[in-house]
Amino acid sequence: MRKYLFVLFLMASVPVLGQNREVCITIDDLPVVSYGINEEEYLLDITRRLIATFDRYQIPAIGFVNEGKLYEQGRLDSARVHLLELWLQHGYALGNHTYAHVNYHEVSFDRYTRNILQGEKVTRPLMQQYDQKLTYFRHPYLRIGKTKARHDSLQYFLSQHGYTEAPVTIDNDDYLFAKAYHVAAVRKDTATMQQVSRDYLRYMEDKLVFYEEASDALFGRNIKHILLLHANLLNAMYLDELAAMYQRRGYRFVTLNKALTDGAYQEQITRYSDWGISWIDRWALSQGKKGDFFAGDPETPDYVVKLAE
């Protein structure tokens, strides 16, 4: 009987083990998306909770910094800088997300690139203190340029300043769920908080399945994914459940550098517009995929959207 059960276990395990699924978890808008709650203990608690999950699940996460958030009334806030130090002390990487979360499609090239350089003044020397190098840049709003010329100009600028773009394959509306959760928390509406968190976890698994299927349709396989999340209370509270879901689906967590070794990231982008979308969607559009390819993309519940307004 034991032998029979062991064989069944192996048969159930082989498909998952054989898939060799990998994902990099990236966190935007560091140090914290606080929605105006800037008490030191609140920001510290969110940061510590995120890091504790990284430690528990051995997630080599990277956080992308908006350095404008490090200042209070024009002065650098040492407590907020300390939040970045916590990431580095635990061995987690940081990247540049511009100083003020600027939309490349709404400002001049010169203004945008100045904002990139302004966004490394604290992070770069801080990382050097921990023997790390500032390497990665994440586009705010995932705007990479409305035209090929604008895109290529930015790519050249980034390469000249030692940056590698950090794309996203699993895009999602976690920020809407997070705002809705925040609103409910401020109101002390625990029932809505629980509903938002349940729907969020279900939505995030549905999103993963959607992009797995899209990846298979484009490349005939499930590529090494890059997940976009934000440094907010919702993820601080439920990242453990998200990480467990990824593990249950056969994933192991890898660095951004490892994820980018997948050949899919060399796929050419030839279509440009005012999009802030997953790179899988960009590649699909560049390959001439039409509306039916994008059908079934999970939607954010209406009540979440309304709460987040």
N, C-alpha and C positions, 0 to 999 in steps of 0.2 A: 504493500500500500504506500509506504514512504517513497519507494522508488517511483511508483506511478505519479505521485504528487510532484516529485522532483522533476520528472520529465515534463509534466504539464507546466511547471514553473519556467523551465528552460524554453519551452515552445512559446510561452507568453512573452518572455523577455527578449527573444532573438530579434523580432521586428524593431523594438525600440532601440536596442543596442546597435543594431545594424544601421540605423538611420544616421547615427553620429551627428546629431543636431547640435548646433552651437549658436549662441547669441551673446552679443555685447550689450550691457545695460549702460545707457548714458543718461545723465541727469542735467537738465538745463536750468538756467536762471538762478545760479548760486549767488550769494550764500543761501538764501531762502526766499520762496514766494510767500510773503507774510500777509498780504491783503491788508496792510496798514497796522498790523499788530507787531510792534517792533520792540517789545520787552525782551531784554537779553535772555531771560530764562526760556521764553517761548521759542526763540530762534535756536537756542542751544539744544533744547529738547528735540526739535525736529531733526537737527543735524545728527545728534547722537543716535536717534532711532534709525535713521537711514544707514549710518555707519555700522550699527549693531547688526542689521540685516546683512550688509555686505560681508561682515566678519562671519556670521553664522552660516551663510550659504556659499562662502568663498567666491564672492562675486568681485572680479577685478574692475570695478566701476570707474567711470570717468565723469567728472562734473564740469560743466561749462559755466564760466563766471561772467556776470555783468558787474564790472567793477564800480559802476555808479552806485550800486547798492551798498558799497563799503563806506559811503560817506553820509554824514549827518550834518545838515546845515553847512555844507562845504568843507567839513573837517573829516579826516579819515578816522573812522571809529575802530579802535583797537579790538573791541569785543567782536565785531563782525569779521575783521581780519583773522581773529582767532578761530572762527568757524572754518575758514579755509585751511588753517594750520591743522585742525583736527583731521581733515581729509588726508593731508600729506603725512601726518604723524602715523596714520594707520596704513600708509602705503598706497593710497588711491590717487589717481592722476587728476590733473585739472587742465582745462582748455579755455580758449578765448571765445567769448560769445558777444563781443563788442562791449564798449563801456556802457551804453545806454539802450541796448536792445533795439538798434536802429534797423528799419526796413530798407533794404537795398533798393527796392523798387520805388521808393518814395523820396530818396535823397540823391544828391550828386555823387559821382564816384569819389571825388576828393573828400567830401564830408564823411562818406562811409569809411574810407580807408583811414582817415584821421581817427575815427571812432574806434577802429580796430587797434591802432597803435596806442591810443589812450587807454584801451582796455587791457593792456599788458603791463602797465607801469608797476602795479603791486604784485600781480601774479607771477610774472617772470622771475624777479629776484627772490620771491618767496620760495618758488619751486627749486631754485638753485641752492637754497639753504638745505633742502632735503634731497639733494643730488638728483633732482628731476629736471627735465627740459620741457619747456612749453612748446608743444609740437602741433596740437590740433586746434582747428577753428570750426565752429558750428554757426551756420547762418541763422540769425533770428528770423522767425516766421518761415524758415526753410525757403527763403527767397534767394535764388542764386543768380538772377539776372533775367530780364524780360527778353533779351536778345542774345544771340551768340556772341556778339562783340562785347556786350556788357559782362557776360559770363566769363569769356576768355580773359578780359582785362583784369577781372577780380582774381581769377586763377593765377595769372602771371604775378600779380601783386603778392598774393599769398605765398607762392613758391619763392619769390625773391626775399621774403621775410621769414622763411623757414617754417611755414605752416603747411599742413596737410588738411584738406577738407574732411569734415566728419559727416558723411551722409547718414540718412535714416531710411531703413526699409519698413519698419513697423511704426507707422505714424498713427496717431490716435488723438482723441479729445480728452485726454486725462485732465487737462487744465479746466475744462468745463465741469467735469465731475468734482474736481477739487474746489472750485469756487462754490458750487452748490453745497458741498460738504461743509465748507467754511461758513456759509450763510446759516445752515442748519445748526452748526455748533455754536455760533454767536447767539442764536435764538434758544439754545439749549433744547432743541427739538431732537431728542435721541431717536425717535421713531424714523424721522426722515434721514438722519445720519446713517442709520442701519440700512434703510432702503437704498440710499445712494451708494453705500459701500458694496452691498450685494449686487446691485446692477452694474457697478463699475467692474467688479471681478468677472462677472459673466461677460460683459462687453469686451474686456481685454482678452479673454480667451477666444471669443468670437473673432476679434481682430487678428489674433495670431493665426487662427485657422484660415481666415481669408487670405492673409499674405503668404501662408504656406502654399495654398492652392495657386495663388498668382505666381509665385516663384516657380512652382512645378510647371505651370503653363508656359512660362517664358524660357526657362532654362532646362526643363526636364528633371529638375531636382530641387531640393530645399537648400537654398544657399545659407551661408553664415549671415545671420541677421544682426541688425543694429536697431535696438529698441529705444525710442525717445520717451522719457518721463520728465517730470519737473519736481523740484525740491519743495514740496508742499506738505501740509499736514496729512492729507489723505494718503499719499504714498508713504509717509513716515509711519502711519498706522497700519497700512495694509500691504507693504512691500513683501513682508514674509509670505503672505498668501499668494502674491503674484509669483514670487520665486519658487514656491512649492508647486504651483501650477506648471511653470516651465519645466521643472524637474520631472513632474509626473508625465509630461509629454515628451520626455526623453532628451531634454536639452542639458548641455553643460555651459557654464558661463566662461567667456573668454575676453581677453583684452581687445580694445579697439584695433590695435595693430594686428592681432591675429585675425580678427574678422575681415579686415581689409585685404588679407592675402587671398581671399576668394576671388577667382577670376571674373565673377559677375561685376565687380566694381570697376573693371576696365571697359564695361559696355559703354558704347558711345551714346551721348545725349545729343539729339539733333532737333528736338522740338522745344521751343521756349515760349513762355507767356507769363502772365501774372499769377503763377502757381506757387503755392507753398505746400508741396505734396511729397509723398514717399518717393524714393528713387526707383522703386519697383514700378510705380505709376509713370515716372519719367521715362524709364526704359520702354515700358509698354507703348506709350504714346510715340516714342521715337521709332518703334518698330511698326507703327501704323495700326495699333490695336484700336478698336472702336468701343462704343458704349457697352456692348454686351460683355466685354472683358472685365469691366469694372462693376458689373451688376453684383449685388449681394454684399456690398461693403456695409458692415454693421453701422447702424445709425445710433446717435446719442438720443436717449429718451427725451421727449418734449418737456417733461417736468424738470429735467436737469438743465436743459437750455434756458428755461424760464427762470429758474432759481439763480442761474449764473449771470443773468442780465444785470 
